[in-house]
Amino acid sequence: MKTQPSVIPMADDSKRITQEDIAPTLLPDDYLSSDIAHDLCSFHMPRYNELPSVDLYRDQVIAFVSQVFQPLSACIEGDWLTPSMVNNYVKLGLLASPHKRLYGREQVARLVVICLFKQVLSISDIARLFRIQSMTYVSDVAYNYVATELEHALHASFSHRAEAAPDSASMVTRESLLVRNVVNAFVSKLYLLGYLRFIGYDDDSAIHARS
């Protein structure tokens, strides 16, 4: 039985290299065949008419939003939405105040989009983007555009064969280009964080062990 040849350090005072250090790198194709990539590629973001048709209490809204984004959670740190976040968004004017502690479909849609956008934008930038959007598109159209573009970007990034889909906007505008770029930035972040988790760099101990 052949033994694994020893790895000779480059200098006497060099850190000794192990076989693990020179093991083949996990290639992107392996990543795209993983469960993580499959969950991301097949993600469905509910359209506006698929959002709850009855008003919800805050905890119900949080549970719904968390369920929507659960397939993406492997690539995100922290909670998607918490009670303090909801209260803060209302206070900042990003979200309309609840009526008798209940949130309607339009508020739920706004929270879903905020949870997505905040992964790559500051709250002040999200507020600016919402102001720009409101001048051009009504809420359901704007929401559905985000949902469609997100699914297209995920499929293009996490499928072996897919190419980037054309802009789904019926008319490409400044607003649609801004949203499309935010969505693509979000998906790029998902790709990176998912790949780091796939190759084992998903916590500080793993990173320190390899440094």
FIKOLZA-1660 file (N, C-alpha, C; in steps of 0.1 Angstrom, whole numbers, plus 5000, padded with zeros to 4 digits):
% residues 211
   i   px   py   pz ch aa at
   1 5008 4988 5000  A  M  N
   1 5000 5000 5000  A  M CA
   1 5009 5012 5000  A  M  C
   2 5006 5021 4991  A  K  N
   2 5014 5033 4990  A  K CA
   2 5011 5043 5001  A  K  C
   3 5021 5049 5006  A  T  N
   3 5018 5060 5016  A  T CA
   3 5018 5073 5009  A  T  C
   4 5011 5083 5015  A  Q  N
   4 5011 5096 5010  A  Q CA
   4 5024 5103 5011  A  Q  C
   5 5030 5108 5001  A  P  N
   5 5043 5115 5002  A  P CA
   5 5042 5127 5011  A  P  C
   6 5053 5129 5019  A  S  N
   6 5053 5140 5028  A  S CA
   6 5055 5153 5020  A  S  C
   7 5050 5164 5025  A  V  N
   7 5051 5177 5019  A  V CA
   7 5062 5185 5025  A  V  C
   8 5072 5189 5017  A  I  N
   8 5084 5196 5022  A  I CA
   8 5082 5211 5023  A  I  C
   9 5084 5217 5034  A  P  N
   9 5082 5232 5035  A  P CA
   9 5092 5239 5027  A  P  C
  10 5090 5251 5022  A  M  N
  10 5099 5258 5014  A  M CA
  10 5111 5263 5021  A  M  C
  11 5111 5264 5034  A  A  N
  11 5123 5268 5042  A  A CA
  11 5122 5262 5055  A  A  C
  12 5133 5261 5062  A  D  N
  12 5134 5254 5075  A  D CA
  12 5124 5260 5085  A  D  C
  13 5122 5274 5084  A  D  N
  13 5114 5280 5094  A  D CA
  13 5099 5282 5089  A  D  C
  14 5096 5276 5077  A  S  N
  14 5083 5278 5072  A  S CA
  14 5073 5269 5080  A  S  C
  15 5060 5273 5080  A  K  N
  15 5050 5265 5086  A  K CA
  15 5049 5252 5078  A  K  C
  16 5048 5240 5084  A  R  N
  16 5048 5228 5077  A  R CA
  16 5034 5227 5070  A  R  C
  17 5035 5223 5057  A  I  N
  17 5023 5222 5049  A  I CA
  17 5017 5208 5050  A  I  C
  18 5004 5207 5052  A  T  N
  18 4998 5194 5053  A  T CA
  18 4991 5190 5039  A  T  C
  19 4987 5177 5038  A  Q  N
  19 4980 5173 5026  A  Q CA
  19 4967 5181 5025  A  Q  C
  20 4961 5184 5036  A  E  N
  20 4948 5192 5035  A  E CA
  20 4950 5205 5029  A  E  C
  21 4962 5211 5031  A  D  N
  21 4965 5224 5025  A  D CA
  21 4965 5224 5010  A  D  C
  22 4969 5213 5004  A  I  N
  22 4971 5212 4990  A  I CA
  22 4960 5203 4984  A  I  C
  23 4949 5200 4991  A  A  N
  23 4938 5192 4986  A  A CA
  23 4931 5200 4975  A  A  C
  24 4926 5193 4965  A  P  N
  24 4919 5200 4954  A  P CA
  24 4908 5209 4959  A  P  C
  25 4907 5221 4953  A  T  N
  25 4897 5230 4957  A  T CA
  25 4883 5226 4952  A  T  C
  26 4873 5228 4960  A  L  N
  26 4859 5225 4955  A  L CA
  26 4855 5234 4944  A  L  C
  27 4852 5229 4933  A  L  N
  27 4850 5237 4921  A  L CA
  27 4835 5243 4921  A  L  C
  28 4833 5254 4914  A  P  N
  28 4819 5259 4913  A  P CA
  28 4809 5249 4909  A  P  C
  29 4812 5240 4900  A  D  N
  29 4803 5230 4895  A  D CA
  29 4798 5221 4907  A  D  C
  30 4807 5218 4916  A  D  N
  30 4803 5210 4928  A  D CA
  30 4793 5218 4936  A  D  C
  31 4796 5231 4938  A  Y  N
  31 4787 5240 4945  A  Y CA
  31 4773 5241 4939  A  Y  C
  32 4773 5242 4926  A  L  N
  32 4760 5243 4919  A  L CA
  32 4752 5230 4919  A  L  C
  33 4758 5219 4923  A  S  N
  33 4751 5206 4925  A  S CA
  33 4747 5204 4939  A  S  C
  34 4750 5213 4948  A  S  N
  34 4748 5211 4962  A  S CA
  34 4733 5214 4966  A  S  C
  35 4729 5210 4978  A  D  N
  35 4716 5213 4983  A  D CA
  35 4714 5228 4985  A  D  C
  36 4724 5235 4989  A  I  N
  36 4723 5249 4991  A  I CA
  36 4719 5256 4978  A  I  C
  37 4727 5253 4967  A  A  N
  37 4724 5258 4954  A  A CA
  37 4710 5254 4949  A  A  C
  38 4706 5242 4951  A  H  N
  38 4693 5238 4947  A  H CA
  38 4682 5246 4953  A  H  C
  39 4683 5248 4967  A  D  N
  39 4673 5256 4974  A  D CA
  39 4672 5270 4968  A  D  C
  40 4684 5276 4965  A  L  N
  40 4684 5289 4960  A  L CA
  40 4678 5290 4946  A  L  C
  41 4682 5280 4938  A  C  N
  41 4678 5280 4924  A  C CA
  41 4662 5279 4922  A  C  C
  42 4657 5271 4931  A  S  N
  42 4642 5268 4930  A  S CA
  42 4634 5277 4939  A  S  C
  43 4640 5287 4945  A  F  N
  43 4632 5296 4954  A  F CA
  43 4621 5303 4946  A  F  C
  44 4609 5303 4953  A  H  N
  44 4597 5311 4948  A  H CA
  44 4594 5322 4958  A  H  C
  45 4593 5334 4952  A  M  N
  45 4589 5345 4960  A  M CA
  45 4574 5347 4957  A  M  C
  46 4565 5347 4967  A  P  N
  46 4551 5348 4964  A  P CA
  46 4548 5361 4958  A  P  C
  47 4539 5361 4948  A  R  N
  47 4535 5373 4941  A  R CA
  47 4524 5380 4950  A  R  C
  48 4521 5392 4946  A  Y  N
  48 4513 5401 4955  A  Y CA
  48 4500 5394 4958  A  Y  C
  49 4494 5387 4948  A  N  N
  49 4481 5381 4951  A  N CA
  49 4482 5368 4959  A  N  C
  50 4495 5364 4961  A  E  N
  50 4497 5352 4970  A  E CA
  50 4500 5355 4984  A  E  C
  51 4501 5368 4987  A  L  N
  51 4503 5373 5001  A  L CA
  51 4490 5371 5008  A  L  C
  52 4491 5370 5022  A  P  N
  52 4479 5368 5030  A  P CA
  52 4468 5379 5026  A  P  C
  53 4456 5374 5024  A  S  N
  53 4445 5383 5021  A  S CA
  53 4438 5388 5033  A  S  C
  54 4441 5383 5045  A  V  N
  54 4435 5388 5057  A  V CA
  54 4446 5396 5065  A  V  C
  55 4442 5405 5072  A  D  N
  55 4452 5413 5080  A  D CA
  55 4458 5404 5091  A  D  C
  56 4471 5407 5094  A  L  N
  56 4478 5399 5103  A  L CA
  56 4484 5407 5115  A  L  C
  57 4485 5401 5126  A  Y  N
  57 4492 5407 5137  A  Y CA
  57 4507 5406 5135  A  Y  C
  58 4514 5415 5142  A  R  N
  58 4529 5416 5139  A  R CA
  58 4536 5402 5140  A  R  C
  59 4533 5394 5150  A  D  N
  59 4540 5381 5151  A  D CA
  59 4537 5372 5139  A  D  C
  60 4524 5373 5134  A  Q  N
  60 4520 5365 5123  A  Q CA
  60 4528 5370 5110  A  Q  C
  61 4529 5383 5109  A  V  N
  61 4537 5389 5098  A  V CA
  61 4551 5384 5098  A  V  C
  62 4557 5384 5110  A  I  N
  62 4571 5380 5111  A  I CA
  62 4573 5365 5108  A  I  C
  63 4563 5357 5112  A  A  N
  63 4564 5343 5109  A  A CA
  63 4562 5340 5094  A  A  C
  64 4553 5348 5088  A  F  N
  64 4551 5347 5073  A  F CA
  64 4564 5350 5065  A  F  C
  65 4570 5362 5069  A  V  N
  65 4581 5367 5061  A  V CA
  65 4593 5357 5063  A  V  C
  66 4595 5352 5075  A  S  N
  66 4605 5342 5078  A  S CA
  66 4604 5330 5070  A  S  C
  67 4591 5325 5069  A  Q  N
  67 4588 5313 5061  A  Q CA
  67 4591 5316 5046  A  Q  C
  68 4588 5328 5041  A  V  N
  68 4590 5331 5027  A  V CA
  68 4605 5329 5024  A  V  C
  69 4614 5335 5033  A  F  N
  69 4628 5335 5030  A  F CA
  69 4636 5323 5036  A  F  C
  70 4629 5314 5042  A  Q  N
  70 4636 5302 5048  A  Q CA
  70 4645 5295 5039  A  Q  C
  71 4642 5293 5026  A  P  N
  71 4651 5286 5017  A  P CA
  71 4665 5294 5015  A  P  C
  72 4665 5307 5018  A  L  N
  72 4677 5315 5016  A  L CA
  72 4685 5317 5029  A  L  C
  73 4679 5311 5040  A  S  N
  73 4685 5314 5053  A  S CA
  73 4699 5309 5055  A  S  C
  74 4702 5298 5048  A  A  N
  74 4716 5292 5049  A  A CA
  74 4726 5302 5045  A  A  C
  75 4723 5312 5038  A  C  N
  75 4733 5322 5033  A  C CA
  75 4732 5336 5040  A  C  C
  76 4724 5337 5050  A  I  N
  76 4721 5349 5057  A  I CA
  76 4724 5348 5071  A  I  C
  77 4730 5358 5077  A  E  N
  77 4733 5358 5092  A  E CA
  77 4722 5366 5099  A  E  C
  78 4717 5361 5110  A  G  N
  78 4707 5368 5118  A  G CA
  78 4693 5366 5113  A  G  C
  79 4684 5372 5120  A  D  N
  79 4670 5371 5117  A  D CA
  79 4666 5380 5105  A  D  C
  80 4656 5375 5097  A  W  N
  80 4651 5383 5086  A  W CA
  80 4643 5394 5091  A  W  C
  81 4635 5392 5102  A  L  N
  81 4626 5402 5107  A  L CA
  81 4623 5399 5122  A  L  C
  82 4623 5410 5130  A  T  N
  82 4620 5409 5144  A  T CA
  82 4610 5420 5148  A  T  C
  83 4604 5419 5159  A  P  N
  83 4594 5429 5163  A  P CA
  83 4600 5443 5164  A  P  C
  84 4613 5444 5169  A  S  N
  84 4619 5457 5170  A  S CA
  84 4622 5463 5156  A  S  C
  85 4625 5454 5146  A  M  N
  85 4627 5459 5132  A  M CA
  85 4614 5465 5127  A  M  C
  86 4603 5457 5129  A  V  N
  86 4590 5462 5124  A  V CA
  86 4587 5476 5130  A  V  C
  87 4588 5477 5143  A  N  N
  87 4585 5490 5150  A  N CA
  87 4594 5501 5144  A  N  C
  88 4607 5498 5142  A  N  N
  88 4616 5508 5137  A  N CA
  88 4613 5512 5123  A  N  C
  89 4608 5503 5114  A  Y  N
  89 4605 5506 5100  A  Y CA
  89 4592 5516 5101  A  Y  C
  90 4583 5513 5110  A  V  N
  90 4571 5522 5111  A  V CA
  90 4576 5536 5116  A  V  C
  91 4585 5536 5126  A  K  N
  91 4589 5549 5131  A  K CA
  91 4597 5557 5121  A  K  C
  92 4604 5550 5112  A  L  N
  92 4612 5557 5102  A  L CA
  92 4603 5561 5089  A  L  C
  93 4591 5556 5089  A  G  N
  93 4582 5560 5078  A  G CA
  93 4584 5550 5066  A  G  C
  94 4591 5539 5067  A  L  N
  94 4593 5529 5057  A  L CA
  94 4580 5521 5055  A  L  C
  95 4572 5520 5066  A  L  N
  95 4561 5511 5067  A  L CA
  95 4549 5519 5073  A  L  C
  96 4537 5518 5067  A  A  N
  96 4526 5524 5073  A  A CA
  96 4522 5518 5087  A  A  C
  97 4517 5526 5096  A  S  N
  97 4514 5521 5109  A  S CA
  97 4502 5511 5108  A  S  C
  98 4502 5501 5116  A  P  N
  98 4492 5491 5116  A  P CA
  98 4478 5497 5121  A  P  C
  99 4468 5491 5116  A  H  N
  99 4454 5496 5120  A  H CA
  99 4449 5486 5130  A  H  C
 100 4447 5491 5142  A  K  N
 100 4443 5482 5153  A  K CA
 100 4452 5470 5155  A  K  C
 101 4465 5473 5153  A  R  N
 101 4476 5463 5155  A  R CA
 101 4477 5453 5144  A  R  C
 102 4470 5455 5133  A  L  N
 102 4469 5446 5122  A  L CA
 102 4476 5452 5110  A  L  C
 103 4483 5443 5102  A  Y  N
 103 4490 5447 5090  A  Y CA
 103 4484 5441 5078  A  Y  C
 104 4481 5449 5068  A  G  N
 104 4475 5444 5055  A  G CA
 104 4485 5439 5045  A  G  C
 105 4479 5435 5034  A  R  N
 105 4487 5429 5023  A  R CA
 105 4498 5439 5018  A  R  C
 106 4495 5452 5016  A  E  N
 106 4505 5461 5011  A  E CA
 106 4516 5463 5021  A  E  C
 107 4513 5463 5034  A  Q  N
 107 4524 5464 5044  A  Q CA
 107 4533 5451 5045  A  Q  C
 108 4526 5440 5043  A  V  N
 108 4534 5427 5043  A  V CA
 108 4543 5427 5031  A  V  C
 109 4538 5432 5019  A  A  N
 109 4547 5432 5007  A  A CA
 109 4558 5442 5009  A  A  C
 110 4556 5453 5016  A  R  N
 110 4567 5462 5018  A  R CA
 110 4577 5456 5027  A  R  C
 111 4573 5449 5037  A  L  N
 111 4583 5442 5047  A  L CA
 111 4591 5432 5040  A  L  C
 112 4585 5424 5031  A  V  N
 112 4592 5414 5023  A  V CA
 112 4603 5421 5015  A  V  C
 113 4600 5431 5008  A  V  N
 113 4610 5438 5000  A  V CA
 113 4621 5445 5009  A  V  C
 114 4617 5451 5020  A  I  N
 114 4627 5456 5029  A  I CA
 114 4637 5446 5034  A  I  C
 115 4632 5434 5038  A  C  N
 115 4640 5423 5042  A  C CA
 115 4651 5419 5032  A  C  C
 116 4646 5420 5019  A  L  N
 116 4655 5416 5008  A  L CA
 116 4666 5428 5006  A  L  C
 117 4661 5440 5005  A  F  N
 117 4669 5451 5002  A  F CA
 117 4680 5454 5013  A  F  C
 118 4676 5452 5025  A  K  N
 118 4685 5456 5036  A  K CA
 118 4697 5447 5037  A  K  C
 119 4697 5436 5029  A  Q  N
 119 4709 5428 5029  A  Q CA
 119 4721 5435 5021  A  Q  C
 120 4717 5444 5013  A  V  N
 120 4728 5451 5005  A  V CA
 120 4727 5466 5005  A  V  C
 121 4716 5472 5011  A  L  N
 121 4714 5486 5012  A  L CA
 121 4712 5491 5026  A  L  C
 122 4716 5503 5029  A  S  N
 122 4713 5510 5041  A  S CA
 122 4698 5513 5042  A  S  C
 123 4693 5515 5054  A  I  N
 123 4679 5519 5055  A  I CA
 123 4676 5532 5048  A  I  C
 124 4685 5542 5049  A  S  N
 124 4683 5555 5042  A  S CA
 124 4682 5553 5027  A  S  C
 125 4690 5544 5021  A  D  N
 125 4690 5541 5007  A  D CA
 125 4677 5534 5003  A  D  C
 126 4672 5525 5012  A  I  N
 126 4660 5518 5009  A  I CA
 126 4648 5529 5008  A  I  C
 127 4648 5538 5018  A  A  N
 127 4638 5548 5018  A  A CA
 127 4638 5556 5005  A  A  C
 128 4650 5560 5001  A  R  N
 128 4652 5567 4988  A  R CA
 128 4647 5560 4976  A  R  C
 129 4650 5547 4976  A  L  N
 129 4645 5538 4965  A  L CA
 129 4630 5537 4965  A  L  C
 130 4624 5536 4977  A  F  N
 130 4609 5536 4977  A  F CA
 130 4603 5549 4973  A  F  C
 131 4609 5560 4976  A  R  N
 131 4604 5573 4971  A  R CA
 131 4604 5574 4956  A  R  C
 132 4615 5569 4950  A  I  N
 132 4616 5569 4936  A  I CA
 132 4606 5560 4929  A  I  C
 133 4605 5548 4935  A  Q  N
 133 4595 5538 4930  A  Q CA
 133 4581 5543 4930  A  Q  C
 134 4577 5550 4941  A  S  N
 134 4563 5554 4943  A  S CA
 134 4559 5564 4932  A  S  C
 135 4569 5571 4926  A  M  N
 135 4565 5581 4916  A  M CA
 135 4562 5574 4902  A  M  C
 136 4565 5561 4901  A  T  N
 136 4564 5555 4888  A  T CA
 136 4555 5543 4888  A  T  C
 137 4555 5535 4899  A  Y  N
 137 4548 5522 4899  A  Y CA
 137 4539 5521 4911  A  Y  C
 138 4527 5515 4910  A  V  N
 138 4519 5512 4921  A  V CA
 138 4525 5500 4929  A  V  C
 139 4521 5498 4941  A  S  N
 139 4527 5489 4950  A  S CA
 139 4528 5474 4945  A  S  C
 140 4516 5469 4939  A  D  N
 140 4516 5456 4935  A  D CA
 140 4525 5453 4923  A  D  C
 141 4525 5463 4914  A  V  N
 141 4534 5461 4902  A  V CA
 141 4549 5462 4906  A  V  C
 142 4552 5471 4915  A  A  N
 142 4566 5472 4919  A  A CA
 142 4570 5459 4927  A  A  C
 143 4562 5454 4936  A  Y  N
 143 4565 5442 4943  A  Y CA
 143 4567 5430 4934  A  Y  C
 144 4557 5428 4925  A  N  N
 144 4558 5417 4916  A  N CA
 144 4571 5417 4907  A  N  C
 145 4575 5429 4903  A  Y  N
 145 4587 5431 4896  A  Y CA
 145 4599 5426 4904  A  Y  C
 146 4600 5430 4916  A  V  N
 146 4611 5425 4925  A  V CA
 146 4611 5410 4926  A  V  C
 147 4599 5404 4928  A  A  N
 147 4598 5389 4929  A  A CA
 147 4603 5382 4916  A  A  C
 148 4598 5387 4905  A  T  N
 148 4602 5381 4892  A  T CA
 148 4617 5382 4890  A  T  C
 149 4623 5394 4892  A  E  N
 149 4637 5396 4890  A  E CA
 149 4645 5388 4899  A  E  C
 150 4641 5387 4912  A  L  N
 150 4648 5378 4921  A  L CA
 150 4649 5364 4917  A  L  C
 151 4638 5358 4913  A  E  N
 151 4637 5345 4908  A  E CA
 151 4646 5343 4896  A  E  C
 152 4646 5352 4886  A  H  N
 152 4654 5351 4874  A  H CA
 152 4669 5351 4878  A  H  C
 153 4672 5361 4887  A  A  N
 153 4687 5362 4891  A  A CA
 153 4692 5350 4898  A  A  C
 154 4683 5344 4907  A  L  N
 154 4687 5332 4914  A  L CA
 154 4689 5320 4904  A  L  C
 155 4680 5319 4895  A  H  N
 155 4681 5308 4886  A  H CA
 155 4693 5309 4877  A  H  C
 156 4696 5321 4873  A  A  N
 156 4708 5324 4864  A  A CA
 156 4721 5321 4872  A  A  C
 157 4721 5324 4884  A  S  N
 157 4734 5322 4892  A  S CA
 157 4736 5308 4897  A  S  C
 158 4725 5301 4900  A  F  N
 158 4726 5288 4907  A  F CA
 158 4722 5276 4898  A  F  C
 159 4720 5278 4885  A  S  N
 159 4718 5268 4876  A  S CA
 159 4730 5265 4867  A  S  C
 160 4732 5253 4863  A  H  N
 160 4743 5249 4855  A  H CA
 160 4742 5255 4841  A  H  C
 161 4730 5256 4836  A  R  N
 161 4728 5260 4822  A  R CA
 161 4723 5274 4819  A  R  C
 162 4716 5279 4829  A  A  N
 162 4709 5292 4826  A  A CA
 162 4718 5304 4824  A  A  C
 163 4712 5313 4816  A  E  N
 163 4719 5326 4814  A  E CA
 163 4710 5337 4819  A  E  C
 164 4716 5348 4821  A  A  N
 164 4708 5359 4827  A  A CA
 164 4696 5362 4818  A  A  C
 165 4685 5363 4825  A  A  N
 165 4672 5366 4818  A  A CA
 165 4671 5381 4814  A  A  C
 166 4664 5384 4803  A  P  N
 166 4662 5398 4800  A  P CA
 166 4654 5405 4811  A  P  C
 167 4655 5418 4812  A  D  N
 167 4647 5426 4821  A  D CA
 167 4632 5423 4819  A  D  C
 168 4625 5419 4830  A  S  N
 168 4611 5416 4829  A  S CA
 168 4602 5427 4829  A  S  C
 169 4607 5440 4830  A  A  N
 169 4599 5452 4830  A  A CA
 169 4593 5453 4816  A  A  C
 170 4580 5457 4816  A  S  N
 170 4573 5460 4803  A  S CA
 170 4580 5472 4796  A  S  C
 171 4585 5481 4804  A  M  N
 171 4593 5492 4799  A  M CA
 171 4604 5495 4809  A  M  C
 172 4616 5494 4804  A  V  N
 172 4628 5496 4812  A  V CA
 172 4629 5511 4816  A  V  C
 173 4629 5513 4829  A  T  N
 173 4630 5527 4833  A  T CA
 173 4642 5529 4843  A  T  C
 174 4644 5541 4847  A  R  N
 174 4654 5543 4858  A  R CA
 174 4651 5535 4870  A  R  C
 175 4638 5535 4874  A  E  N
 175 4634 5528 4886  A  E CA
 175 4637 5513 4884  A  E  C
 176 4633 5507 4873  A  S  N
 176 4635 5493 4871  A  S CA
 176 4649 5489 4871  A  S  C
 177 4658 5497 4865  A  L  N
 177 4672 5494 4865  A  L CA
 177 4678 5495 4879  A  L  C
 178 4674 5504 4887  A  L  N
 178 4678 5505 4901  A  L CA
 178 4675 5492 4909  A  L  C
 179 4662 5488 4907  A  V  N
 179 4657 5476 4915  A  V CA
 179 4665 5464 4910  A  V  C
 180 4666 5463 4897  A  R  N
 180 4673 5451 4891  A  R CA
 180 4687 5450 4896  A  R  C
 181 4694 5461 4897  A  N  N
 181 4708 5461 4902  A  N CA
 181 4708 5457 4917  A  N  C
 182 4699 5462 4925  A  V  N
 182 4698 5458 4939  A  V CA
 182 4696 5443 4940  A  V  C
 183 4687 5438 4933  A  V  N
 183 4684 5423 4933  A  V CA
 183 4696 5415 4929  A  V  C
 184 4703 5420 4919  A  N  N
 184 4715 5413 4914  A  N CA
 184 4726 5413 4925  A  N  C
 185 4727 5425 4932  A  A  N
 185 4737 5426 4943  A  A CA
 185 4734 5416 4954  A  A  C
 186 4721 5415 4957  A  F  N
 186 4717 5406 4967  A  F CA
 186 4720 5391 4964  A  F  C
 187 4717 5388 4951  A  V  N
 187 4720 5374 4947  A  V CA
 187 4735 5371 4947  A  V  C
 188 4743 5381 4943  A  S  N
 188 4758 5379 4943  A  S CA
 188 4762 5377 4958  A  S  C
 189 4756 5384 4967  A  K  N
 189 4760 5381 4981  A  K CA
 189 4756 5367 4985  A  K  C
 190 4744 5363 4981  A  L  N
 190 4740 5349 4984  A  L CA
 190 4749 5339 4979  A  L  C
 191 4754 5341 4966  A  Y  N
 191 4763 5332 4960  A  Y CA
 191 4776 5331 4968  A  Y  C
 192 4781 5342 4972  A  L  N
 192 4794 5342 4979  A  L CA
 192 4792 5335 4993  A  L  C
 193 4782 5339 5001  A  L  N
 193 4781 5334 5014  A  L CA
 193 4777 5319 5013  A  L  C
 194 4769 5315 5003  A  G  N
 194 4766 5301 5002  A  G CA
 194 4778 5293 4998  A  G  C
 195 4787 5298 4990  A  Y  N
 195 4799 5291 4986  A  Y CA
 195 4808 5290 4998  A  Y  C
 196 4810 5300 5006  A  L  N
 196 4818 5300 5017  A  L CA
 196 4813 5289 5027  A  L  C
 197 4800 5288 5029  A  R  N
 197 4794 5278 5037  A  R CA
 197 4797 5264 5031  A  R  C
 198 4795 5263 5018  A  F  N
 198 4797 5250 5012  A  F CA
 198 4811 5244 5014  A  F  C
 199 4821 5253 5013  A  I  N
 199 4835 5248 5014  A  I CA
 199 4840 5249 5029  A  I  C
 200 4831 5252 5038  A  G  N
 200 4835 5251 5052  A  G CA
 200 4839 5263 5059  A  G  C
 201 4838 5275 5052  A  Y  N
 201 4842 5287 5058  A  Y CA
 201 4830 5295 5064  A  Y  C
 202 4822 5288 5071  A  D  N
 202 4809 5294 5076  A  D CA
 202 4810 5298 5090  A  D  C
 203 4821 5297 5097  A  D  N
 203 4822 5302 5110  A  D CA
 203 4837 5306 5113  A  D  C
 204 4838 5314 5124  A  D  N
 204 4851 5320 5127  A  D CA
 204 4862 5309 5130  A  D  C
 205 4858 5298 5136  A  S  N
 205 4867 5287 5140  A  S CA
 205 4873 5281 5128  A  S  C
 206 4865 5279 5117  A  A  N
 206 4870 5273 5105  A  A CA
 206 4880 5283 5098  A  A  C
 207 4877 5296 5098  A  I  N
 207 4886 5305 5092  A  I CA
 207 4899 5306 5099  A  I  C
 208 4899 5306 5113  A  H  N
 208 4911 5307 5121  A  H CA
 208 4919 5294 5119  A  H  C
 209 4912 5283 5117  A  A  N
 209 4920 5270 5116  A  A CA
 209 4927 5270 5103  A  A  C
 210 4923 5277 5093  A  R  N
 210 4930 5277 5080  A  R CA
 210 4940 5289 5078  A  R  C
 211 4940 5298 5088  A  S  N
 211 4949 5309 5087  A  S CA
 211 4963 5307 5093  A  S  C
% end
